[in-house]
Amino acid sequence: MFIGKNLTHIRMMNGLSRADLANKLGITEQAVWQYENGYISPKLEIINKLKSIFHVKSLYFYRDDLLTEGNPENIRIQHIAYRSETINSVSKTQCELMHMKFLDSFIKKIESKINYPKNLLLQMRSDIIQYVNKHQNIDREQQIKHIAQLARERIGLQHGSNKNLLFLLEKAGAFILEKEIGQTIDAYSLWTDDNRPYIILGTIKKSAARRNFDLAHELGHLLLHYKVEFNMHDRKTYRAYEDEANIFASEFLLPEEAFKEDCRNITKLSNPDSYIDLKQKWEVSLQAIAIRAKNLGIITYQQLRYFYMSINRKGYKKIEPLDDELPIYRPMKIRSILQLLFEEGIYSVSGLMDILKVDKHFLTTLTGIEQSFFDKYLKNERKVFTVKELEIHKS
């Protein structure tokens, strides 16, 4: 029997309304509604179209999917913290929510034989909650400064460097992935109900320096805003949470004392090119460095204005010096889990696709891992017995 809720799940994961899907199928919106609510079952022609649209096998619609097998309530829409200029639409948030439900259920399905390092982010979150409760009389910015210093130390960043930030966050317990999340969203993060921290990075091309700020910003949300119901607040309150995450990111990436020391030898404080060496050292954008310098009183408002005039004149608004030189690191944790499982023979790619009733394009979309990764293991599976496997028995 056709399972309508499976269609609902995967439609929402792909950001399609019933009307959108109806247009793709060449049927009415009412028909899609009937499929999803179990009043009628689609004909084979429609099933084949659904397979093509969603990159799944026919059986996907006739067996329990990942969400039915797993615990979809583990991910809650109100806990998604966006790195974005605007509060996102309900439909966009629902799409990201459904993707995260699928991903979390997928990871739970494959990780039973995996032992992770200790979840440092969870321990930090607990320590930070205790710290804030104990020091409620301290100014919020001072609290955030302390928390950023603590996070930097616990995660293990080197003094005077942000090298390997993404790797260290994954090692500390974060699950980080890349996916297409639109033009207005830089990144987002969330805690699951069973205390797994996720950071999702947009795939729109960004420099390593800008990506580092996104990572630090989302780390700020994870440590500062546990259990905050982001979708329940007005724009002013939402903006205040974003500002706190920005303050955290600045302090975390550019620690006050070390940064001030770095700036002492700069003579032309309003010239963007004066900060290129600092960008090389900290792997943070020139614009983020200038804002940090202004907030610490190193440069004046007028100097910051001149800085931005120069940024625009030099074309640095789009591409800064070193953007093409600093290496961009990609998330490796989920890839490494799959690599271990494939190489140890616990799963094969084709076996995993059969279990999930999907194709490799679905796996790529779900995990953010390029298709060539899965192709490599599929190629090894397709080896056949040939004359090369034979040898003459010599008596």
C-alpha positions in Angstrom: 0.0 0.0 0.0 1.2 3.5 -0.9 2.4 5.4 2.3 1.3 9.0 1.9 3.3 10.4 4.8 6.5 9.3 3.0 5.6 11.5 0.1 4.8 14.4 2.6 8.2 13.9 4.2 10.3 13.9 1.1 8.3 16.7 -0.6 8.9 19.0 2.4 12.6 18.0 2.5 12.9 19.2 -1.1 11.1 22.5 -0.3 8.1 21.8 -2.5 4.5 22.8 -1.8 1.7 20.5 -2.9 1.0 22.9 -5.7 4.7 22.8 -6.8 4.7 19.0 -6.9 1.4 18.9 -8.7 2.8 21.2 -11.4 5.8 18.9 -11.8 3.6 15.8 -12.0 1.0 17.4 -14.3 -1.9 16.7 -11.9 -4.0 18.7 -9.5 -3.0 19.9 -6.1 -6.1 18.0 -4.8 -4.6 14.7 -6.2 -1.4 15.3 -4.3 -3.4 15.9 -1.1 -5.3 12.7 -1.7 -2.1 10.7 -2.2 -0.6 12.1 1.0 -3.7 11.5 3.1 -4.3 7.9 1.9 -7.5 8.5 -0.1 -6.1 7.2 -3.4 -2.8 5.6 -4.5 -0.9 7.1 -7.5 -0.7 5.1 -10.7 2.6 3.6 -11.9 3.2 6.6 -14.2 3.1 9.0 -11.3 5.3 6.7 -9.1 7.9 6.8 -11.9 7.8 10.6 -12.0 8.1 10.7 -8.2 11.1 8.5 -8.3 12.8 10.8 -10.8 11.9 14.0 -8.9 13.1 12.8 -5.5 15.9 10.3 -6.5 14.3 7.4 -4.7 13.3 3.8 -5.6 9.7 2.8 -6.0 9.8 0.9 -2.7 10.4 4.1 -0.9 6.7 4.9 -1.1 5.6 1.4 0.1 7.9 0.9 3.2 8.7 2.9 6.3 11.1 5.7 5.6 14.0 7.0 7.7 11.7 9.3 9.7 9.2 6.6 10.5 12.0 4.2 11.7 13.8 6.9 13.6 12.9 9.7 16.0 11.9 12.8 14.0 10.8 14.7 17.1 14.5 14.7 18.1 14.8 17.9 15.9 12.6 20.8 16.8 11.9 23.7 14.4 12.1 26.4 17.2 15.7 25.5 18.0 17.1 26.3 14.5 19.5 29.3 14.7 20.1 30.9 11.3 23.1 32.9 10.3 21.0 35.1 8.1 20.1 38.7 7.6 16.4 38.0 7.9 14.1 35.6 9.7 13.3 33.0 7.2 9.9 32.0 5.9 8.0 29.2 7.4 8.3 27.1 4.2 12.1 27.5 4.1 12.4 26.6 7.8 10.2 23.6 7.3 12.4 22.4 4.5 15.6 22.7 6.5 13.8 21.1 9.5 12.9 18.1 7.4 16.3 17.8 5.9 17.8 17.7 9.4 15.3 15.1 10.5 16.3 12.9 7.6 20.1 13.5 8.3 19.8 12.8 12.0 17.9 9.6 11.4 20.4 8.5 8.8 23.4 9.1 11.1 21.7 7.2 13.9 21.0 4.3 11.5 24.7 3.9 10.5 26.6 4.9 13.6 25.9 1.9 15.9 29.5 0.6 15.4 31.2 4.0 15.7 32.9 5.3 18.9 33.1 9.1 18.9 35.6 11.2 20.9 34.0 12.8 24.0 31.4 15.5 23.2 33.3 18.5 24.5 30.6 20.9 23.2 28.0 19.3 25.4 30.3 19.6 28.5 31.0 23.2 27.6 27.3 23.9 27.2 26.7 22.5 30.7 29.6 24.5 32.2 28.4 27.7 30.5 24.9 27.4 31.8 26.3 27.0 35.3 28.6 30.0 34.8 25.8 32.3 33.6 23.5 31.2 36.4 26.2 31.9 39.0 27.3 35.3 37.5 24.0 36.9 36.5 25.2 40.2 37.9 28.0 40.4 35.3 27.4 42.4 32.1 26.3 40.2 29.2 29.2 41.2 26.9 31.6 40.3 29.7 29.9 36.9 30.0 30.2 36.4 26.3 33.9 37.3 26.4 34.6 34.8 29.1 32.6 32.1 27.3 34.5 32.8 24.0 37.8 32.5 25.8 36.7 29.3 27.5 35.6 27.8 24.2 38.8 28.7 22.4 40.8 27.0 25.2 38.6 23.9 25.4 38.4 23.3 21.7 42.2 23.5 21.4 42.9 26.4 19.1 46.6 27.4 19.0 47.6 30.7 20.6 47.6 33.3 17.9 45.9 31.1 15.2 42.6 29.8 14.1 44.1 27.0 12.0 42.1 23.8 11.8 38.9 25.4 13.3 36.5 23.2 11.4 38.4 20.0 12.2 38.6 21.0 15.9 34.8 21.7 16.0 34.1 18.2 14.5 36.5 16.6 17.0 34.8 18.5 19.8 31.4 16.9 18.9 29.8 19.0 16.2 28.4 17.4 13.1 29.1 19.8 10.2 27.8 19.6 6.7 27.5 21.7 3.6 24.2 22.1 1.6 22.4 24.5 -0.6 20.4 26.8 1.8 19.7 29.8 -0.5 21.1 33.2 -1.1 20.1 34.9 2.2 21.2 32.2 4.7 24.9 31.9 5.4 24.7 29.0 7.9 22.5 27.6 10.7 22.9 25.4 13.8 20.9 23.5 16.3 21.0 21.0 19.2 18.9 17.9 18.9 16.9 16.7 21.9 19.5 14.0 22.5 22.3 16.6 22.6 23.9 16.3 19.2 25.2 19.7 17.9 24.8 20.4 14.2 26.3 23.2 12.1 25.1 23.6 8.5 27.2 25.7 6.1 25.8 27.1 2.8 27.5 26.0 -0.4 27.5 29.5 -2.0 31.2 30.1 -2.6 32.9 31.8 0.3 36.4 32.4 1.4 38.0 30.5 4.2 38.1 33.6 6.2 34.3 34.2 5.9 33.6 30.6 6.5 35.5 30.7 9.8 33.3 33.6 10.9 30.2 31.5 10.1 31.6 28.6 12.1 32.4 30.8 15.1 29.0 32.5 14.9 27.1 29.2 14.9 29.3 27.9 17.8 28.2 31.1 19.6 24.5 30.1 19.1 25.2 26.6 20.3 26.9 27.7 23.5 24.9 30.8 24.3 21.4 30.1 23.1 20.6 26.5 24.1 16.8 26.0 24.2 16.1 29.5 22.8 12.9 29.4 20.6 14.2 31.4 17.7 10.9 31.2 15.7 8.9 32.7 18.6 10.6 36.0 18.8 10.1 39.3 17.0 12.8 40.8 14.8 14.3 43.0 17.5 14.8 40.0 19.9 16.0 37.8 17.0 18.6 40.5 16.1 19.8 40.7 19.7 20.6 36.9 19.6 22.4 37.5 16.3 24.4 40.3 17.8 25.4 38.1 20.7 26.6 35.4 18.3 28.6 38.1 16.4 30.2 39.3 19.7 31.1 35.8 20.5 32.6 35.1 17.1 34.7 38.3 17.2 36.1 37.5 20.7 36.6 33.8 19.8 38.4 34.4 16.5 40.3 37.6 17.5 41.1 37.5 21.3 41.2 41.0 22.7 44.7 41.1 24.2 46.5 39.3 21.3 44.6 41.3 18.7 45.4 44.6 20.4 49.1 43.6 20.4 48.9 42.8 16.7 47.4 46.2 15.9 50.1 48.2 17.8 52.5 48.2 14.9 49.9 49.2 12.3 50.4 52.9 11.2 47.7 53.3 8.6 44.7 52.1 10.6 42.1 53.1 8.0 43.9 51.3 5.1 42.5 47.8 4.5 45.9 46.6 3.1 47.5 47.3 6.5 45.6 44.3 7.9 46.5 41.7 5.3 49.2 40.1 7.5 46.6 39.9 10.3 44.2 38.2 7.9 46.9 35.7 7.1 47.5 35.0 10.7 44.0 34.7 12.0 42.2 33.6 8.8 39.5 36.2 9.4 38.2 38.7 6.8 39.5 42.3 6.6 36.0 43.6 7.2 35.6 41.5 10.4 39.1 42.7 11.5 38.1 46.3 11.0 34.8 45.9 12.9 36.7 44.3 15.8 39.2 47.1 15.8 36.4 49.7 16.0 34.6 47.8 18.8 37.8 47.7 20.8 38.5 51.4 20.3 41.6 50.8 18.1 40.1 52.8 15.3 37.5 55.6 15.2 34.1 55.7 13.5 35.6 58.0 10.9 38.5 55.7 10.3 36.1 52.8 9.9 34.1 54.8 7.3 37.3 55.5 5.3 38.2 51.8 5.6 34.9 50.9 4.0 35.2 53.5 1.3 38.6 52.0 0.5 37.1 48.5 0.5 34.5 49.5 -2.1 37.1 51.4 -4.2 39.5 48.4 -4.3 36.8 45.9 -5.0 37.4 44.0 -1.7 33.7 43.9 -1.0 33.5 40.8 -3.3 37.0 39.4 -3.2 39.6 40.4 -0.6 43.4 39.8 -0.7 44.3 36.2 0.2 40.7 34.9 -0.6 42.2 32.8 -3.4 45.1 31.6 -1.3 43.8 30.5 2.1 42.7 26.9 1.8 39.0 26.1 2.3 38.5 23.1 4.5 35.5 20.9 4.1 33.6 18.9 6.7 35.0 15.4 7.1 33.2 13.7 10.0 30.2 12.2 8.2 32.5 11.3 5.2 34.9 9.6 7.6 32.1 7.6 9.2 30.9 6.4 5.8 34.4 5.7 4.6 35.1 3.5 7.7 31.8 1.6 7.2 32.4 1.0 3.5 36.0 0.0 3.9 35.3 -2.4 6.8 32.5 -4.0 4.8 29.8 -3.1 7.4 27.8 -1.3 4.6 28.2 -1.1 0.9 27.0 1.9 -1.1 24.5 -0.2 -3.0 23.4 -2.0 0.1 22.9 1.4 1.9 20.8 2.6 -1.1 18.7 -0.5 -1.0 18.1 -0.2 2.7 17.1 3.5 2.4 15.4 2.9 -1.0 17.2 5.8 -2.6 19.8 6.5 -5.2 23.3 8.0 -4.9 22.0 11.5 -5.8 19.8 11.3 -2.7 22.8 10.4 -0.5 24.8 13.3 -1.9 22.0 15.8 -1.2 21.4 14.3 2.3 25.1 14.3 3.4 26.6 17.1 1.4 29.3 14.7 0.2 30.1 14.9 -3.5 28.8 12.1 -5.8 32.4 11.0 -6.7 32.9 9.7 -3.2 30.1 7.2 -3.5 31.0 6.4 -7.1 34.5 5.3 -6.0 33.0 2.6 -3.7 30.3 1.6 -6.2 33.0 1.0 -8.8 34.8 -1.4 -6.4 31.5 -3.3 -5.9 31.0 -3.8 -9.6 34.2 -5.9 -10.1 33.3 -9.2 -11.9 35.0 -12.5 -12.1 37.4 -12.6 -15.1 40.2 -14.8 -16.5 42.6 -12.7 -14.5 41.2 -14.5 -11.4 42.2 -17.9 -12.8 45.5 -19.6 -12.7 46.9 -22.9 -14.1 47.3 -25.7 -11.6 50.7 -27.1 -12.0 51.0 -30.7 -11.0 
